[in-house]
Amino acid sequence: MRGWWRAVSLGIGTAVLAGAAGAQERPQLDDAQAARATVADYLGDWRPAPLGDPARWTPTFVVAADGSGTHRTVQAAIDALPAKGQGTARGYVLVKPGTYREPLCVRDKAPFTLYGRGDPSEVVIVEGRYNAMPKAPGASAHRCMPLRDATTHGTPGSASVMLFSDDVQLLRLTIANDAMDRVRDGQGYPAGVGESGGAQAVALMTRGDRLQLERVRLIGHQDTFYAERVDGGTEGPARAGTGDGAGSNGDGQERAAPGAADRPSRVLVRDSEIRGDVDFIFGGATLVIDRSLIVSRAGRRQPGHGGHVLAPSTPNGEPHGFLIQDSRWLAEPGVAPGSVSLGRAWDRGIGRGEWRASPTVPNGQAVVRGNLLGPHLAPWSASTSRRPFAATGEAANRMAEYRNVALPAAAFERLADGDGWASMDGGTEGGARAAPSHVRFVRTRAELDAALALGDTPKLIAIAARIDLAADAAGRKLGFDDFRDPAFDVDAFVRQYDPATWGRRNPEGPLEEARRRSAKRQAAHVVVKPPSFTTLVGVTPDAGFEGGSLMLDGVEQVILRNLHFADAYDFFPAWDPNDNGHGEWNSEYDTVSLRAARHVWVDHCSFDDGERPDAREPVALGQRMQRHDGLLDITRRSDFVTVSWNVFRRHDKTMLIGGGDGHRDDRGHLRVTLHHNFWEAVKERTPRVRYGRVHVANNLYVAESGGDYPYGYSLGIGIESQLLSEANAWVAAPGIGPERVARLLKGDRVEDRGSLFNGATLDLAGALRAARPDQAVGAEAGWSPPYRLPIDTAADAATRVRAGAGAGRLW
């Protein structure tokens, strides 16, 4: 098996996981190897279909603690099912909501489904036994595994549920072991238990084939989920032990390692949740975990003690152990970065330093592919027999990764104190408080919509792809004909509303109505509205959005980081015959738009028009058609906004702060800070301000005289605006002078401190007076920032912005 993957040595910065200390071996599959490590390879001839909606089933038995069903306990309903080989049809056992405290034994039953109908948390099967829990000799540890000669329960005897049967399905249930729930920071263990051993407490132990779990929660601490081979091991005495976990402490099966001749023991876990702290997914079965949440728990162990996630004990001659794919590996608050290993091999029954290669010796196999891996994770660890982790050699481990994605600790950051207006009035944290279940891994529009459907609960959405908001569910890019109302015809529209015949009246009538219906249809598809308490963060180099618009409408606490926004293309722009006196086409979509949004932080993102610049659009009604509106517009009483370390490129009307002179209710709002942004090949409005108190600091502007976006101006001084410019740098092409940096647009004051224009000191107010000698221009903004934002010199800011602004430069 040594040639099954190639070993790659990865260190900080290139490792799949953030937080790995030092350069460590992290075996990575290549594409050809990954093609042989799929769900189909692991499950063989078993092709389980999704379980779907349980409402379609007619229950054979109903469990209800209040007596309203056929049985009061789950065990009683299971006992009533036919034995293996005696039933011809699958049985269905519905468990009504409630907590069922009972050890459950399922052994050699005909195929059946045990299920709830609601959220998995509504049905809880729980027990509180643990490895070192005493029992009298001769007493049974568990109905499925008596271990009568033992004086303690042992690891398997601690199981809340033992599932020793084939063709069983579990749906919408929680199985828990709460034996260690009261232990905190290593204090409060039961007698005979401690950090050194005895705390193993299994929630679910399986020993069967074709076992299917969907929307199931498995909750414990050490050894939560024990997926064992059907013929693996022998029953033996339960013993207290060393605290190594993974059943090493007297699991009753150590004396006989499973061999390759054992019959299949396949388990599929899908859309589920597994929680624990040490070796909490372990065993010798063939286990596939798909689209699930794997959570490392905090609180039980002494501070400084880490943990392990996986502990496979696959026989060396068996190629398929654990496959975990498309899942999220996260941690509860309090788990330190880099403190939990991906896993270690459980060398069952092998003493320290005694592992020797053979077909039957345990040598855990695992592939972790396409997962989102949290910052708490560290590389693979040495095995339980202290065999060092290595990808090559006679003692090579068999654990590898493929195309996992790191979720850095920075993804959970809130805006630092003093970092602009968004740090005021309680600050901006977005979804930083998201529970692990509300951290979502998004690669498609459907996954994005599902994540946003969480509503206003704190959520962190890790974007791992470029999502085309104008694409259909199959990924096909939609265009004009897909959104067009049948009654809309562009050529007919242009003929109808030609100013030579129509005049300067606003368009009306059937063609305009058809255009509006078309526009409404496009907007319904391409406009995405994130709710409050949301962090959207890119975690791959291509992460971002194109073809549509993010609309932050009436929300608060939103963070956008490390994303590329491009080409919010409008197929049906509106014609305004009086705009600018000669008429203009006006697009509807900004790549990002804030309307009545509060506490928003936009950081390390990139914005542009993509591959369809407006300059290449056709001319109609005497004007070039506009397909893109703003890149980032902040309007309609939006407030407490910080825009930092972004890149804005290749655009015309880039950023509005204040949407109209008539929006007088913007007074007292529109408090915005723009710092360390890079504005390159943008024509104007960087920003154009009405009413707001706007701080523009340490930005770099590169003004170009030609190309698709020839420079117009940077700072638009609008009505009642109070714009403070501080230590910005302009680098302008020949023929562009400092008098073009700002433009008076019904405003009458602007303050600048320490900015440079082509390396020379910029007198911004003086340049405006020279350009408009007929208008008085005040040189004071009339306010000072109430926060302490560190300010670089303009020269230093230019260097730092070039090196650090934009998506892909956050970590």
HUCORVEN-V382659 format. One record per residue. RES is the residue in one letter. PSI is psi in whole degrees, -180 to 180 (* if undefined). OMEGA is omega in whole degrees, 0 to 359 (NA if undefined). NEAR is the number of other C-alpha atoms within 8 Angstrom. Layout:
BEGIN
((RES:PSI:OMEGA:NEAR) (RES:PSI:OMEGA:NEAR))
END
This chain:
BEGIN
((M:-1:186:4) (R:-23:180:8) (G:9:186:5) (W:-27:175:6) (W:167:175:11) (R:144:180:10) (A:135:178:10) (V:128:178:8) (S:119:184:9) (L:138:177:11) (G:-169:180:11) (I:136:180:11) (G:-32:178:5) (T:-11:178:6) (A:152:178:10) (V:-35:181:8) (L:137:169:15) (A:150:174:16) (G:-2:177:12) (A:128:184:14) (A:118:177:9) (G:172:179:6) (A:122:180:9) (Q:153:182:10) (E:127:179:11) (R:90:183:13) (P:132:180:13) (Q:131:174:11) (L:145:169:12) (D:177:186:9) (D:-40:181:6) (A:-41:178:7) (Q:-40:179:10) (A:-31:178:10) (A:-16:178:7) (R:14:180:7) (A:62:183:10) (T:172:177:9) (V:-42:180:8) (A:-38:178:8) (D:-40:183:8) (Y:-38:185:13) (L:-12:175:11) (G:-126:184:7) (D:3:178:5) (W:122:181:6) (R:76:184:7) (P:135:176:5) (A:153:175:4) (P:145:184:4) (L:-29:174:7) (G:-155:186:4) (D:119:181:5) (P:-11:181:9) (A:-19:182:6) (R:-10:182:5) (W:146:170:6) (T:115:185:6) (P:140:172:9) (T:-45:177:8) (F:156:178:11) (V:126:179:13) (V:127:178:16) (A:123:183:15) (A:-24:182:12) (D:4:178:6) (G:5:182:8) (S:-3:179:7) (G:-164:177:11) (T:-22:181:10) (H:150:179:13) (R:-23:180:11) (T:154:178:11) (V:-40:181:11) (Q:-39:180:9) (A:-39:179:9) (A:-41:178:14) (I:-42:180:9) (D:-29:182:7) (A:-13:178:6) (L:153:179:9) (P:153:178:9) (A:164:178:9) (K:131:179:9) (G:-6:182:7) (Q:-17:181:7) (G:146:179:10) (T:-25:180:6) (A:150:177:5) (R:136:175:9) (G:155:180:11) (Y:121:180:13) (V:109:178:15) (L:128:177:13) (V:119:179:12) (K:159:182:11) (P:141:180:9) (G:173:176:9) (T:124:184:9) (Y:101:181:11) (R:100:182:7) (E:141:171:10) (P:129:187:10) (L:129:177:9) (C:123:176:12) (V:113:183:12) (R:125:170:8) (D:54:177:9) (K:155:170:13) (A:158:182:16) (P:135:178:12) (F:166:178:12) (T:127:176:12) (L:123:191:12) (Y:158:165:14) (G:174:182:16) (R:-8:183:9) (G:-146:177:6) (D:144:181:9) (P:-27:181:14) (S:-11:183:9) (E:-21:179:12) (V:115:184:16) (V:121:172:14) (I:119:191:14) (V:147:169:15) (E:171:184:14) (G:38:179:11) (R:159:181:14) (Y:168:188:17) (N:-53:186:20) (A:9:180:13) (M:123:185:11) (P:152:169:7) (K:156:181:11) (A:141:173:8) (P:135:182:8) (G:-21:177:7) (A:156:182:9) (S:131:174:10) (A:-41:182:14) (H:143:182:13) (R:-37:180:7) (C:-20:182:9) (M:86:190:10) (P:-42:182:10) (L:52:191:15) (R:-27:181:10) (D:-13:184:8) (A:158:177:13) (T:-5:173:11) (T:170:184:14) (H:-28:184:19) (G:173:183:19) (T:-53:180:17) (P:-35:180:13) (G:-13:178:15) (S:-9:190:17) (A:133:173:18) (S:-40:179:18) (V:127:170:13) (M:123:183:13) (L:91:184:12) (F:66:184:13) (S:159:179:12) (D:161:171:12) (D:45:177:12) (V:140:177:12) (Q:136:175:12) (L:133:184:12) (L:131:172:14) (R:53:179:16) (L:160:168:17) (T:131:174:14) (I:123:188:15) (A:156:167:15) (N:116:185:18) (D:22:184:11) (A:-34:184:10) (M:16:184:13) (D:-26:182:7) (R:-3:180:7) (V:131:179:12) (R:130:177:11) (D:39:177:9) (G:5:181:12) (Q:142:177:8) (G:14:177:7) (Y:150:172:10) (P:163:178:6) (A:137:179:4) (G:5:182:7) (V:145:176:11) (G:-172:177:10) (E:-25:183:9) (S:-7:177:9) (G:165:175:14) (G:-7:187:16) (A:-2:180:13) (Q:130:184:15) (A:102:188:19) (V:135:171:18) (A:-53:181:19) (L:129:171:15) (M:127:179:14) (T:145:171:10) (R:85:183:14) (G:179:180:16) (D:148:180:12) (R:53:178:12) (L:127:187:12) (Q:121:178:13) (L:126:176:13) (E:138:181:13) (R:49:179:12) (V:141:175:15) (R:126:176:14) (L:115:190:14) (I:125:175:14) (G:-155:174:16) (H:-93:178:16) (Q:131:176:14) (D:46:183:19) (T:-49:188:19) (F:116:184:13) (Y:101:181:13) (A:102:188:15) (E:156:175:13) (R:151:184:15) (V:-46:182:13) (D:21:185:7) (G:122:171:13) (G:-178:177:10) (T:155:178:9) (E:137:181:8) (G:-171:185:10) (P:145:173:11) (A:134:184:16) (R:154:167:14) (A:160:186:12) (G:-147:195:11) (T:-6:182:10) (G:13:180:11) (D:-12:178:10) (G:-164:179:13) (A:38:175:12) (G:4:184:11) (S:-15:183:13) (N:69:175:19) (G:56:179:15) (D:0:179:15) (G:7:184:15) (Q:14:189:12) (E:-24:193:13) (R:-15:179:9) (A:108:179:9) (A:141:181:14) (P:148:182:14) (G:169:184:11) (A:-14:181:10) (A:-7:179:4) (D:148:180:10) (R:164:186:6) (P:144:179:8) (S:75:189:13) (R:132:181:13) (V:130:176:15) (L:123:176:12) (V:123:185:13) (R:140:177:12) (D:43:186:11) (S:-175:182:13) (E:133:178:12) (I:127:181:13) (R:140:176:14) (G:-172:181:16) (D:-34:181:13) (V:126:175:12) (D:44:192:17) (F:4:167:19) (I:106:191:13) (F:164:176:15) (G:-178:185:14) (G:4:182:15) (A:170:168:16) (T:110:190:16) (L:127:174:13) (V:125:175:15) (I:121:188:13) (D:135:174:12) (R:47:185:11) (S:174:181:14) (L:124:181:14) (I:116:190:11) (V:123:172:13) (S:126:186:14) (R:153:178:12) (A:160:165:11) (G:-36:185:9) (R:-48:190:13) (R:160:176:12) (Q:146:178:11) (P:136:181:6) (G:-15:177:4) (H:130:180:7) (G:-144:181:9) (G:-174:178:10) (H:150:179:15) (V:-67:185:16) (L:148:173:12) (A:73:179:16) (P:148:178:17) (S:43:183:17) (T:135:174:15) (P:144:185:16) (N:-27:180:14) (G:-1:180:9) (E:122:185:9) (P:-16:188:6) (H:112:175:9) (G:-97:182:16) (F:137:170:13) (L:119:177:15) (I:120:185:13) (Q:153:175:12) (D:40:183:11) (S:169:180:14) (R:123:177:14) (W:106:186:12) (L:-178:184:13) (A:152:172:12) (E:155:176:11) (P:136:181:5) (G:-15:175:6) (V:122:187:11) (A:149:175:6) (P:138:176:10) (G:19:186:13) (S:-7:184:12) (V:123:179:13) (S:154:173:15) (L:-35:178:12) (G:-176:179:12) (R:156:177:17) (A:134:173:15) (W:102:178:16) (D:73:187:14) (R:126:175:11) (G:6:183:9) (I:126:178:8) (G:167:182:7) (R:127:179:9) (G:8:185:7) (E:5:181:7) (W:130:176:12) (R:139:184:6) (A:135:171:8) (S:164:182:7) (P:-27:186:10) (T:-11:181:11) (V:143:177:14) (P:134:175:13) (N:84:189:14) (G:134:180:19) (Q:135:179:15) (A:142:170:13) (V:129:179:12) (V:111:188:12) (R:137:175:12) (G:31:182:11) (N:161:169:14) (L:118:187:13) (L:122:185:13) (G:168:184:15) (P:-11:179:14) (H:-13:190:13) (L:146:175:16) (A:172:180:14) (P:178:178:12) (W:152:182:10) (S:168:175:11) (A:154:183:11) (S:174:180:12) (T:-20:175:12) (S:11:180:13) (R:27:172:8) (R:118:183:11) (P:145:178:7) (F:128:177:11) (A:147:180:9) (A:-11:181:13) (T:166:179:9) (G:172:183:7) (E:-30:181:5) (A:27:185:10) (A:140:170:10) (N:165:183:12) (R:54:181:10) (M:130:186:10) (A:170:182:12) (E:165:176:12) (Y:115:173:12) (R:44:169:7) (N:163:182:12) (V:130:180:13) (A:140:170:12) (L:98:185:13) (P:158:177:12) (A:-30:181:10) (A:-21:179:6) (A:-23:182:8) (F:6:185:10) (E:145:165:8) (R:165:180:8) (L:133:182:11) (A:151:176:6) (D:138:178:8) (G:-5:184:10) (D:66:174:12) (G:-174:186:14) (W:-33:182:13) (A:-12:176:18) (S:-7:182:17) (M:171:175:11) (D:45:178:6) (G:-11:175:5) (G:179:183:10) (T:121:181:14) (E:-8:179:13) (G:-125:180:17) (G:26:184:15) (A:-25:180:13) (R:16:183:9) (A:133:171:12) (A:156:180:9) (P:-36:181:10) (S:-15:180:7) (H:18:167:11) (V:116:188:11) (R:144:182:11) (F:112:192:11) (V:126:176:13) (R:-5:181:11) (T:165:177:8) (R:-39:180:11) (A:-41:178:7) (E:-36:176:10) (L:-47:180:11) (D:-40:179:8) (A:-39:180:8) (A:-43:180:11) (L:-24:179:9) (A:-8:175:6) (L:-16:176:9) (G:-146:188:7) (D:2:174:8) (T:143:180:8) (P:133:183:14) (K:144:175:17) (L:121:185:15) (I:110:181:14) (A:113:182:13) (I:123:185:14) (A:30:179:13) (A:165:168:11) (R:113:185:10) (I:119:179:11) (D:109:182:12) (L:-13:178:13) (A:12:180:12) (A:157:176:10) (D:-177:185:8) (A:-26:179:7) (A:0:180:5) (G:2:179:7) (R:128:181:7) (K:126:181:8) (L:152:183:10) (G:-161:185:8) (F:-51:185:7) (D:-26:180:6) (D:-32:182:6) (F:-17:188:11) (R:133:170:12) (D:140:182:9) (P:-25:183:5) (A:-2:183:7) (F:131:177:11) (D:121:184:7) (V:-47:183:6) (D:-40:178:6) (A:-36:178:8) (F:-47:181:11) (V:-40:178:10) (R:-40:184:7) (Q:-41:189:8) (Y:25:174:11) (D:123:182:10) (P:-24:180:9) (A:-28:180:5) (T:-38:182:7) (W:-29:183:9) (G:-156:184:8) (R:21:174:7) (R:151:175:6) (N:144:180:7) (P:140:175:8) (E:163:180:7) (G:-177:188:6) (P:-39:182:7) (L:-41:177:12) (E:-39:177:10) (E:-38:178:9) (A:-37:176:12) (R:-43:181:12) (R:-39:177:9) (R:-39:177:10) (S:-46:180:13) (A:-39:179:13) (K:-38:179:8) (R:-41:177:10) (Q:-45:182:10) (A:-39:180:8) (A:-26:183:7) (H:-38:192:8) (V:-9:180:11) (V:124:180:11) (V:134:184:8) (K:93:176:8) (P:140:176:9) (P:-180:180:12) (S:162:177:13) (F:53:183:14) (T:132:165:16) (T:123:173:14) (L:117:185:12) (V:134:177:14) (G:136:181:13) (V:5:174:12) (T:161:183:9) (P:-28:182:7) (D:9:188:8) (A:134:176:15) (G:-161:186:12) (F:145:173:13) (E:161:174:15) (G:4:182:12) (G:-164:189:16) (S:139:168:15) (L:120:182:12) (M:111:175:12) (L:94:191:14) (D:107:177:10) (G:27:183:8) (V:170:176:11) (E:160:177:12) (Q:71:177:14) (V:133:177:18) (I:130:175:16) (L:121:183:12) (R:143:170:13) (N:43:182:17) (L:151:176:15) (H:120:179:12) (F:129:184:13) (A:148:162:12) (D:58:171:14) (A:82:194:15) (Y:127:181:9) (D:116:179:11) (F:-16:187:9) (F:60:180:9) (P:152:180:13) (A:148:177:8) (W:122:176:10) (D:106:187:11) (P:-12:184:12) (N:-4:181:9) (D:129:182:8) (N:18:176:6) (G:-19:182:6) (H:1:181:7) (G:144:179:11) (E:151:167:13) (W:133:182:12) (N:122:178:12) (S:156:183:12) (E:-25:197:9) (Y:126:163:12) (D:152:175:14) (T:-39:171:16) (V:134:181:13) (S:134:176:15) (L:123:175:14) (R:116:182:13) (A:38:179:13) (A:141:181:14) (R:147:178:12) (H:73:181:14) (V:135:177:15) (W:120:177:14) (V:116:192:12) (D:136:176:13) (H:46:175:17) (C:164:176:17) (S:140:184:14) (F:136:174:13) (D:177:181:12) (D:0:181:13) (G:-145:186:8) (E:11:181:5) (R:68:182:7) (P:149:180:11) (D:-28:182:10) (A:-19:181:7) (R:7:178:6) (E:157:181:10) (P:161:175:6) (V:132:177:8) (A:142:183:8) (L:31:175:8) (G:-1:182:5) (Q:150:178:9) (R:136:182:12) (M:133:178:13) (Q:126:180:12) (R:-17:183:13) (H:135:175:14) (D:-126:182:14) (G:163:170:14) (L:-44:177:15) (L:104:180:12) (D:139:185:13) (I:106:190:14) (T:179:170:15) (R:59:174:12) (R:19:172:13) (S:153:189:16) (D:154:178:13) (F:70:185:15) (V:134:172:16) (T:129:179:16) (V:110:191:13) (S:141:170:13) (W:39:178:15) (N:163:173:17) (V:128:176:15) (F:119:185:15) (R:152:168:12) (R:69:181:12) (H:160:180:14) (D:-85:185:10) (K:96:201:12) (T:-54:186:17) (M:122:170:13) (L:136:167:16) (I:100:190:13) (G:117:191:17) (G:-12:182:10) (G:150:179:6) (D:-29:182:8) (G:-1:181:4) (H:66:185:9) (R:-18:177:7) (D:-1:172:7) (D:-15:178:14) (R:134:181:9) (G:-2:178:8) (H:-158:178:11) (L:45:174:19) (R:111:191:13) (V:138:173:16) (T:130:174:15) (L:114:179:14) (H:146:178:13) (H:42:174:15) (N:155:180:16) (F:118:181:16) (W:112:186:13) (E:132:180:12) (A:44:173:13) (V:144:190:16) (K:-47:186:14) (E:177:177:14) (R:65:180:14) (T:54:4:12) (P:177:168:12) (R:120:194:15) (V:135:166:16) (R:134:171:14) (Y:-31:192:16) (G:160:168:18) (R:103:190:13) (V:128:180:14) (H:116:180:13) (V:106:190:13) (A:138:173:13) (N:34:175:17) (N:155:175:17) (L:126:180:15) (Y:126:174:12) (V:112:185:11) (A:123:181:14) (E:143:184:12) (S:-17:182:10) (G:-162:179:7) (G:-171:181:6) (D:-21:185:7) (Y:71:179:13) (P:142:187:12) (Y:133:173:12) (G:-68:176:7) (Y:173:179:13) (S:-61:189:14) (L:118:177:13) (G:116:184:14) (I:94:185:18) (G:-176:186:14) (I:128:177:12) (E:26:179:10) (S:150:177:14) (Q:85:187:13) (L:125:176:15) (L:115:177:13) (S:130:186:13) (E:119:172:12) (A:46:173:17) (N:161:180:17) (A:129:174:17) (W:131:173:12) (V:109:190:11) (A:146:177:12) (A:158:176:8) (P:141:180:6) (G:-9:177:5) (I:118:182:9) (G:170:182:8) (P:-21:179:9) (E:-13:180:10) (R:-2:182:10) (V:-42:182:10) (A:157:179:12) (R:132:177:11) (L:122:181:10) (L:62:183:8) (K:4:173:8) (G:166:185:10) (D:13:179:13) (R:149:175:14) (V:141:180:16) (E:137:175:13) (D:141:177:14) (R:110:167:7) (G:23:179:11) (S:161:180:13) (L:144:173:14) (F:114:185:12) (N:43:176:8) (G:-10:180:9) (A:154:179:6) (T:136:181:8) (L:123:172:9) (D:90:189:7) (L:-49:180:13) (A:-38:178:13) (G:-39:178:7) (A:-38:178:10) (L:-40:179:13) (R:-38:180:12) (A:-37:180:8) (A:-29:182:7) (R:71:182:7) (P:-17:180:7) (D:-5:187:5) (Q:134:176:7) (A:136:181:7) (V:117:177:10) (G:146:183:10) (A:14:178:9) (E:134:181:10) (A:-23:179:12) (G:12:177:5) (W:162:174:7) (S:145:182:5) (P:132:178:6) (P:6:179:4) (Y:165:181:11) (R:84:177:8) (L:121:177:7) (P:131:184:4) (I:125:172:7) (D:163:166:9) (T:159:181:9) (A:-39:180:13) (A:-44:178:10) (D:-38:180:8) (A:-41:180:16) (A:-43:179:13) (T:-45:182:8) (R:-40:181:10) (V:-44:178:14) (R:-37:184:8) (A:-26:192:6) (G:-5:185:9) (A:151:173:16) (G:167:178:15) (A:147:180:15) (G:0:182:9) (R:20:181:9) (L:-38:179:8) (W:*:NA:5))
END
